[in-house]
């Protein structure tokens, strides 16, 4: 069923996979720290988040933060600056820990009232020649099964997210589901 658009973009259409758009929107809904990790303020905000409790710090260590407590304290005090590889690792671990912390709350928001209204903005065909353009309308639908989507997103598993999106959501569009495999944007009313 999925992956029917093996030559997506051949005629100039622009868009991203629907599951990637879902991941972007869920990232937006949980409000990551806006200041980059390379700035002192962004680094301290992430480190404070990761060390605010022993449980959070333990989760951070399980998810890939492999530095010693001594090094972590030096970073927090500002006496030592992490290397580029460690900055990337801090950012990745922060995002994973943040996802784990808000997943339950996000599921409540998405499943409130039994479903969530989703807006699907079709792919951009402005660069496609007229004879190859097709009519792909803007669509709205209710997603009643958001658990698999959120679980795949929390685990940072793009394949599982794509599977959940294409098997749980897109079939609700009926025979037009293939037109929405690639989109320009996805919006949640959560």
Order of alpha helices (4+ residues) and beta strands (2+ residues): beta-alpha-alpha-alpha-alpha-alpha-beta-beta-alpha-alpha-beta
